[in-house]
Amino acid sequence: MTDTAHTRINWRQTWAGRHPWAWIPSAFLAKGLTMVVLTIITLIAFKRLGLDNASITLYVSWLYLPWMLKPLWTPLVRMVLTRRVWMLLTELLIAAALVGLAFATPAKNPVSSMLILLWVMSFGSALHDTASDSLFRVAASQRIRSSYGGISSVFYRLAMLVGQGTLVMIVGNVETISRDVSGSWSLLFRLLAGFYLLLFVANLLLLPHRLDVGDKRRVRFADYWLRVYEPIVAFFHRPDWWRVMLFTGLFILPEALAGKVSTLFMIDAGHAGGLGLSPQEYGFVMGTIGVFALTIGGYLGGKAVHRYGVGYWRWYMVAAFTLPNAFYLLLAYLMPSSLFVISLCVFLRQIAFAFGLTYYVIVLLFLSRNEEGEVRPANLSVLVAMAMVSLMVAGWVSGSLQEMFGYKAFFKGVLCTSVFSFVVTWLLRVNPLAGKRERRRG
């Protein structure tokens, strides 16, 4: 009995404890899938349940609030409990919220209950993201940590493929067979809850103990607020703080406006100006073709920046991030019935978007570095909070603007906001070699 227990401890220490790839897949897949549920699946579910676009974008945008408060979670995760415990607790919380959504969806008036449960899920997601990133920095080697952006991107794309693609197509087929919309989405939330329970079990077995040490000192309220307060004060002591703030919030304004409405445009009925895609068609176009395109664009963007730095590609990437929204405008005018034409437009738009988004991500990482050149999580959380403010505020009004002016005029307006991305990029001074990898000799 003692030998068996000793063997298990050794196994945990030598395999799961020493090899981050034992737990990175399950941890990062859980992290990515929650965001897909909150930002994409929820939009489609509300639309299929009959809500109008203004209400949908308003409700879903409020789910960014826990992410806007991320500067509060970073010191909390480090000072209370351990990262491993935070991850496991939040995964259970998310699974419980999904079970609640499965029961709430078929109710007569499900929206209020669903919003409360989605808020719970969003808070759990923000805490899980903070804990998983922190554990990754502590428990992974320097070589693996240097590839954080690529690793995170891969598993987020995988989560999109599963959530936005496979699961949405499954629920669409169930809708077609059963003709029960609410029951079909209830089934989807049950499947997601089961999936999260499996991820919880996997992480319970695989998340490291030995390297996951928390702050063992007695937690004092003053110490906590000092850790929250310091990076915020440090940010406003930067000589270029207003340039950074404008860049962080306004660079993504076109996507902040178009992101949710473009999803609704795909599935909205033809008489309302939408393309009228079924869940199966949407899952194929956006969840399969679109994810494949994002992967290609992200890879090309990463390779380009790693070779020459962001300075060389700056204007190309800003143009790639903003101008391909014209594909949505083109679709709004053509209203094609061909799935091939729609897929081709989405494919081209998503490749360009992911290529351009690389610039924004690299710049935020560069801006969050300390004097030693390392990314400081507290600094990054402040920048993420500013980005979430932009996403949340733009989301509040995007659905109302679309309903007021129609899809064609709305996408014209989105293209006009591209000027903000160019202006704030011009204002911000960034090392042109940021993101470039030095070539090894010999």
C-alpha positions as CSV (number, residue, x, y, z in Angstrom):
1,M,0.0,0.0,0.0
2,T,2.8,2.4,0.9
3,D,4.8,1.4,-2.2
4,T,1.8,2.1,-4.4
5,A,1.2,5.6,-2.8
6,H,4.9,6.3,-3.2
7,T,4.8,5.3,-6.8
8,R,1.9,7.6,-7.5
9,I,3.7,10.5,-5.9
10,N,6.8,9.8,-7.9
11,W,4.7,9.6,-11.1
12,R,3.2,13.0,-10.4
13,Q,6.5,14.6,-9.6
14,T,8.5,13.1,-12.5
15,W,5.8,13.3,-15.3
16,A,3.0,15.7,-14.6
17,G,5.1,17.8,-12.3
18,R,8.1,18.1,-14.6
19,H,6.5,18.1,-18.0
20,P,4.2,21.0,-18.7
21,W,2.8,19.4,-21.8
22,A,1.0,16.9,-19.5
23,W,-1.4,19.6,-18.4
24,I,-1.1,22.5,-20.9
25,P,-3.7,21.0,-23.4
26,S,-6.5,20.4,-20.9
27,A,-5.8,23.7,-19.1
28,F,-5.7,25.9,-22.2
29,L,-8.6,24.1,-23.9
30,A,-10.7,24.9,-20.9
31,K,-9.5,28.5,-21.0
32,G,-10.4,28.9,-24.7
33,L,-13.7,27.0,-24.8
34,T,-15.2,29.3,-22.1
35,M,-14.5,32.4,-24.2
36,V,-16.0,30.8,-27.3
37,V,-19.2,30.0,-25.3
38,L,-19.4,33.5,-23.9
39,T,-18.6,35.5,-27.0
40,I,-20.0,33.4,-29.9
41,I,-22.2,30.5,-28.8
42,T,-24.3,32.8,-26.6
43,L,-24.9,35.2,-29.5
44,I,-26.2,32.4,-31.7
45,A,-28.3,30.9,-28.8
46,F,-30.0,34.2,-28.0
47,K,-30.7,34.8,-31.7
48,R,-32.2,31.3,-32.2
49,L,-34.4,31.9,-29.1
50,G,-35.9,35.0,-30.7
51,L,-34.1,38.0,-29.2
52,D,-33.5,41.2,-31.3
53,N,-30.0,42.3,-32.2
54,A,-29.9,45.3,-29.9
55,S,-30.8,43.2,-26.9
56,I,-28.3,40.4,-27.8
57,T,-25.3,42.7,-28.3
58,L,-26.2,44.6,-25.1
59,Y,-26.5,41.5,-23.0
60,V,-23.4,39.7,-24.3
61,S,-21.3,42.9,-24.0
62,W,-21.9,43.0,-20.3
63,L,-20.2,39.7,-20.0
64,Y,-16.9,41.5,-20.7
65,L,-17.2,43.2,-17.3
66,P,-15.3,40.5,-15.3
67,W,-12.5,40.8,-17.8
68,M,-12.5,44.6,-17.5
69,L,-11.9,44.0,-13.8
70,K,-8.9,41.7,-14.4
71,P,-6.5,44.0,-12.5
72,L,-8.4,42.9,-9.4
73,W,-8.0,39.1,-10.1
74,T,-4.2,39.0,-10.7
75,P,-3.1,39.8,-7.1
76,L,-6.1,37.8,-5.7
77,V,-5.0,34.6,-7.5
78,R,-1.4,35.1,-6.3
79,M,-2.2,35.9,-2.7
80,V,-5.2,33.6,-1.9
81,L,-5.1,29.8,-2.3
82,T,-2.9,28.4,-5.1
83,R,-3.2,28.7,-8.9
84,R,-4.1,25.0,-9.2
85,V,-6.9,25.3,-6.7
86,W,-8.2,28.4,-8.5
87,M,-8.3,26.6,-11.8
88,L,-10.1,23.6,-10.4
89,L,-12.7,25.6,-8.5
90,T,-13.4,27.8,-11.5
91,E,-13.8,24.8,-13.8
92,L,-16.3,23.3,-11.4
93,L,-18.1,26.7,-11.2
94,I,-18.3,26.9,-15.1
95,A,-19.6,23.4,-15.3
96,A,-22.3,24.2,-12.7
97,A,-23.3,27.3,-14.6
98,L,-23.6,25.3,-17.8
99,V,-25.8,22.7,-16.0
100,G,-28.0,25.7,-14.9
101,L,-28.1,27.0,-18.5
102,A,-29.2,23.5,-19.7
103,F,-32.2,23.7,-17.3
104,A,-32.9,27.4,-17.8
105,T,-33.0,27.4,-21.7
106,P,-36.3,25.5,-22.1
107,A,-38.1,27.7,-19.5
108,K,-40.9,30.0,-20.6
109,N,-38.9,33.2,-20.1
110,P,-35.3,32.1,-19.9
111,V,-33.3,35.3,-20.6
112,S,-33.0,36.6,-17.0
113,S,-31.9,33.2,-15.7
114,M,-29.5,32.7,-18.6
115,L,-27.9,36.1,-18.0
116,I,-27.2,35.4,-14.4
117,L,-25.7,32.1,-15.1
118,L,-23.6,33.5,-17.9
119,W,-22.3,36.2,-15.6
120,V,-21.3,33.5,-13.1
121,M,-19.6,31.7,-16.0
122,S,-17.8,34.9,-17.1
123,F,-16.4,35.6,-13.6
124,G,-15.2,32.0,-13.5
125,S,-13.6,32.4,-16.9
126,A,-11.7,35.5,-16.0
127,L,-10.4,34.0,-12.8
128,H,-9.5,30.7,-14.6
129,D,-7.7,32.7,-17.3
130,T,-5.6,34.6,-14.7
131,A,-4.8,31.4,-12.8
132,S,-3.8,29.3,-15.8
133,D,-1.6,32.1,-17.2
134,S,0.1,32.5,-13.9
135,L,0.6,28.8,-13.4
136,F,2.1,28.6,-16.9
137,R,4.6,31.3,-16.1
138,V,5.6,29.5,-12.9
139,A,5.6,25.8,-14.0
140,A,6.7,26.0,-17.6
141,S,10.3,26.2,-18.8
142,Q,11.7,29.4,-20.3
143,R,11.7,27.8,-23.8
144,I,8.0,26.9,-23.5
145,R,7.1,30.3,-22.0
146,S,8.7,32.1,-24.9
147,S,6.1,30.3,-27.1
148,Y,3.1,31.3,-24.9
149,G,1.4,33.3,-27.7
150,G,1.6,30.5,-30.2
151,I,0.5,27.9,-27.6
152,S,-2.5,30.0,-26.4
153,S,-3.5,30.7,-30.0
154,V,-3.4,27.0,-31.0
155,F,-5.7,25.9,-28.2
156,Y,-8.0,28.9,-28.7
157,R,-8.4,27.9,-32.3
158,L,-9.1,24.3,-31.3
159,A,-11.7,25.6,-28.9
160,M,-13.3,27.6,-31.7
161,L,-13.3,24.5,-33.9
162,V,-15.0,22.4,-31.2
163,G,-17.4,25.1,-29.9
164,Q,-18.2,27.3,-32.9
165,G,-17.9,24.6,-35.4
166,T,-18.6,21.0,-34.3
167,L,-21.0,21.7,-31.5
168,V,-23.0,24.4,-33.4
169,M,-23.4,22.0,-36.3
170,I,-24.6,19.3,-33.9
171,V,-27.2,21.5,-32.3
172,G,-28.4,22.6,-35.8
173,N,-28.9,19.0,-36.8
174,V,-30.8,18.3,-33.6
175,E,-33.0,21.4,-34.3
176,T,-33.8,20.1,-37.7
177,I,-34.7,16.6,-36.5
178,S,-36.6,17.6,-33.3
179,R,-37.9,21.0,-34.3
180,D,-37.3,22.1,-30.7
181,V,-35.0,25.1,-30.6
182,S,-34.8,25.6,-26.9
183,G,-34.4,21.8,-26.2
184,S,-31.6,21.6,-28.8
185,W,-29.6,24.4,-27.1
186,S,-30.3,22.8,-23.7
187,L,-28.7,19.7,-25.1
188,L,-25.7,21.7,-26.2
189,F,-25.2,23.2,-22.7
190,R,-25.4,19.7,-21.3
191,L,-22.7,18.5,-23.6
192,L,-20.5,21.5,-22.7
193,A,-21.1,20.8,-18.9
194,G,-20.0,17.2,-19.4
195,F,-17.0,18.3,-21.4
196,Y,-15.9,20.7,-18.6
197,L,-16.3,18.0,-16.0
198,L,-13.9,15.8,-18.0
199,L,-11.5,18.7,-18.2
200,F,-11.8,19.2,-14.5
201,V,-10.9,15.5,-13.9
202,A,-8.0,15.7,-16.3
203,N,-6.6,18.9,-14.6
204,L,-7.2,17.4,-11.1
205,L,-4.9,14.5,-12.1
206,L,-2.4,16.5,-14.2
207,L,-2.0,20.0,-12.8
208,P,1.4,20.3,-11.0
209,H,1.7,20.6,-7.2
210,R,5.4,21.0,-6.6
211,L,5.9,24.2,-8.6
212,D,2.6,25.7,-7.7
213,V,3.3,27.7,-4.5
214,G,1.2,30.6,-3.4
215,D,1.9,33.5,-1.1
216,K,1.9,31.9,2.3
217,R,1.9,35.1,4.3
218,R,-1.3,36.2,6.0
219,V,-3.3,38.1,3.4
220,R,-4.0,41.7,4.4
221,F,-6.5,43.9,2.7
222,A,-3.9,46.7,2.5
223,D,-1.4,44.5,0.7
224,Y,-4.0,43.3,-1.8
225,W,-5.1,46.9,-2.7
226,L,-1.4,47.9,-3.0
227,R,-0.9,45.2,-5.6
228,V,-4.0,46.4,-7.5
229,Y,-3.1,50.0,-7.2
230,E,0.6,49.9,-8.1
231,P,0.3,48.9,-11.8
232,I,-2.5,51.4,-12.4
233,V,-0.5,54.3,-10.9
234,A,2.6,53.1,-12.8
235,F,0.6,53.2,-16.1
236,F,-0.5,56.8,-15.6
237,H,3.1,57.8,-14.8
238,R,4.2,56.7,-18.2
239,P,5.0,59.8,-20.3
240,D,3.0,58.3,-23.2
241,W,0.1,57.0,-21.2
242,W,-2.5,58.8,-23.2
243,R,-1.1,57.5,-26.5
244,V,-1.1,53.9,-25.1
245,M,-4.7,54.3,-23.8
246,L,-5.9,55.6,-27.2
247,F,-4.1,52.8,-29.0
248,T,-5.4,50.1,-26.7
249,G,-9.0,51.2,-26.9
250,L,-9.4,52.6,-30.4
251,F,-7.2,50.3,-32.5
252,I,-9.8,47.5,-32.1
253,L,-12.8,49.7,-32.5
254,P,-13.8,48.3,-36.0
255,E,-13.7,44.8,-34.7
256,A,-15.5,45.8,-31.4
257,L,-18.4,47.1,-33.5
258,A,-18.4,44.4,-36.2
259,G,-17.6,41.3,-34.2
260,K,-21.0,40.5,-32.7
261,V,-23.0,42.0,-35.6
262,S,-21.1,40.0,-38.2
263,T,-22.2,36.8,-36.5
264,L,-25.8,37.9,-36.3
265,F,-25.6,39.0,-40.0
266,M,-24.6,35.5,-40.9
267,I,-27.6,33.8,-39.2
268,D,-30.2,36.6,-39.5
269,A,-33.1,36.0,-41.9
270,G,-33.0,37.2,-45.5
271,H,-35.9,39.6,-45.0
272,A,-34.0,41.3,-42.2
273,G,-30.9,41.8,-44.4
274,G,-29.0,38.7,-43.2
275,L,-27.6,35.8,-45.0
276,G,-29.9,33.3,-43.3
277,L,-27.4,30.6,-42.6
278,S,-28.6,27.6,-40.6
279,P,-26.6,26.6,-37.5
280,Q,-25.1,23.8,-39.5
281,E,-24.0,26.2,-42.3
282,Y,-22.7,28.7,-39.8
283,G,-20.7,26.1,-38.0
284,F,-19.2,25.0,-41.3
285,V,-18.4,28.5,-42.6
286,M,-17.3,30.3,-39.4
287,G,-16.4,27.4,-37.2
288,T,-14.4,25.4,-39.7
289,I,-13.4,27.5,-42.8
290,G,-13.1,30.6,-40.6
291,V,-11.0,29.0,-37.9
292,F,-8.8,27.4,-40.6
293,A,-8.3,30.9,-42.1
294,L,-7.6,32.4,-38.7
295,T,-4.9,29.8,-38.0
296,I,-3.2,30.5,-41.4
297,G,-3.4,34.3,-40.8
298,G,-2.1,34.1,-37.3
299,Y,0.8,31.8,-38.4
300,L,1.8,34.2,-41.2
301,G,1.6,37.2,-38.9
302,G,3.8,35.6,-36.3
303,K,6.4,34.5,-38.9
304,A,6.4,38.0,-40.4
305,V,6.9,39.8,-37.1
306,H,9.5,37.3,-35.8
307,R,11.6,37.9,-38.9
308,Y,11.5,41.6,-39.4
309,G,9.8,43.1,-36.3
310,V,6.5,45.0,-36.1
311,G,7.9,48.2,-37.5
312,Y,8.4,46.7,-41.0
313,W,4.8,45.3,-41.2
314,R,3.0,48.1,-39.2
315,W,0.9,49.6,-41.9
316,Y,0.3,46.4,-43.8
317,M,-1.1,44.8,-40.6
318,V,-3.3,47.8,-39.7
319,A,-4.7,47.7,-43.2
320,A,-5.2,43.9,-43.0
321,F,-7.0,44.3,-39.6
322,T,-9.5,46.9,-40.7
323,L,-10.1,47.0,-44.5
324,P,-11.2,43.4,-45.1
325,N,-14.5,44.3,-43.2
326,A,-15.4,45.3,-46.7
327,F,-16.1,41.6,-47.4
328,Y,-19.1,41.9,-45.0
329,L,-20.3,45.0,-46.9
330,L,-19.9,43.1,-50.2
331,L,-22.0,40.1,-48.8
332,A,-24.7,42.6,-47.5
333,Y,-25.1,43.9,-51.1
334,L,-24.8,40.7,-53.0
335,M,-26.8,38.5,-50.6
336,P,-25.4,35.3,-52.2
337,S,-27.1,32.1,-51.8
338,S,-24.0,30.1,-52.7
339,L,-22.2,28.7,-49.6
340,F,-19.0,28.7,-51.6
341,V,-19.1,32.4,-52.2
342,I,-19.9,33.1,-48.5
343,S,-17.1,30.8,-47.4
344,L,-14.6,32.4,-49.8
345,C,-15.3,35.9,-48.4
346,V,-15.1,34.7,-44.8
347,F,-11.9,32.8,-45.6
348,L,-10.2,35.9,-47.1
349,R,-11.4,38.2,-44.4
350,Q,-10.3,36.0,-41.5
351,I,-6.8,35.4,-42.9
352,A,-6.3,39.2,-43.2
353,F,-7.9,39.8,-39.8
354,A,-5.7,37.3,-38.0
355,F,-2.6,38.7,-39.8
356,G,-3.4,42.2,-38.7
357,L,-4.4,41.2,-35.1
358,T,-0.8,40.0,-34.6
359,Y,0.4,43.6,-34.6
360,Y,-2.0,44.6,-31.8
361,V,-1.1,41.6,-29.7
362,I,2.7,42.1,-30.1
363,V,2.4,45.8,-29.2
364,L,0.4,45.1,-26.0
365,L,3.0,42.5,-24.9
366,F,5.8,45.0,-25.7
367,L,4.0,47.8,-23.7
368,S,3.6,45.5,-20.7
369,R,7.3,44.7,-20.3
370,N,9.3,45.8,-17.3
371,E,12.9,47.2,-17.3
372,E,14.3,43.7,-17.7
373,G,12.3,43.1,-20.9
374,E,9.9,40.5,-19.3
375,V,6.1,40.8,-19.7
376,R,4.7,41.8,-16.3
377,P,1.2,40.2,-15.8
378,A,0.0,43.2,-13.7
379,N,0.9,45.6,-16.5
380,L,-0.7,43.4,-19.1
381,S,-3.9,43.1,-17.0
382,V,-4.3,46.9,-17.1
383,L,-4.0,47.0,-20.9
384,V,-6.5,44.1,-21.2
385,A,-8.9,46.0,-19.0
386,M,-8.8,49.0,-21.3
387,A,-9.3,46.8,-24.4
388,M,-12.3,45.2,-22.7
389,V,-13.8,48.7,-22.0
390,S,-13.7,49.3,-25.8
391,L,-15.3,45.9,-26.6
392,M,-18.0,46.4,-24.0
393,V,-19.0,49.9,-24.9
394,A,-18.9,49.3,-28.6
395,G,-21.0,46.2,-28.1
396,W,-23.6,48.0,-26.2
397,V,-24.5,50.2,-29.2
398,S,-23.6,48.0,-32.2
399,G,-26.8,46.0,-32.3
400,S,-28.9,49.2,-31.9
401,L,-27.0,50.9,-34.7
402,Q,-27.5,47.9,-37.0
403,E,-31.2,47.9,-36.3
404,M,-31.5,51.6,-36.8
405,F,-29.5,51.8,-40.1
406,G,-29.5,48.3,-41.5
407,Y,-26.6,45.9,-42.2
408,K,-25.3,47.8,-45.3
409,A,-25.1,51.2,-43.7
410,F,-23.7,49.6,-40.5
411,F,-20.8,47.9,-42.3
412,K,-20.1,51.2,-44.1
413,G,-19.8,52.9,-40.7
414,V,-17.5,50.1,-39.5
415,L,-15.2,50.7,-42.5
416,C,-15.2,54.5,-41.6
417,T,-14.0,53.7,-38.1
418,S,-10.9,52.2,-39.6
419,V,-9.4,55.7,-39.6
420,F,-9.1,55.5,-35.8
421,S,-6.9,52.4,-36.1
422,F,-4.5,54.2,-38.4
423,V,-4.4,57.4,-36.4
424,V,-3.6,55.7,-33.0
425,T,-1.0,53.5,-34.7
426,W,0.7,56.7,-36.1
427,L,0.5,58.4,-32.6
428,L,2.1,55.5,-30.7
429,R,5.9,55.1,-30.7
430,V,6.9,51.4,-30.5
431,N,10.3,49.9,-31.0
432,P,10.2,48.7,-34.7
433,L,12.1,45.6,-33.8
434,A,9.5,44.5,-31.2
435,G,8.6,40.9,-31.7
436,K,11.7,40.1,-33.8
437,R,13.6,37.0,-32.9
438,E,17.4,37.0,-33.1
439,R,18.8,34.4,-35.4
440,R,21.1,31.9,-33.8
441,R,24.5,31.6,-35.2
442,G,26.6,28.5,-35.5
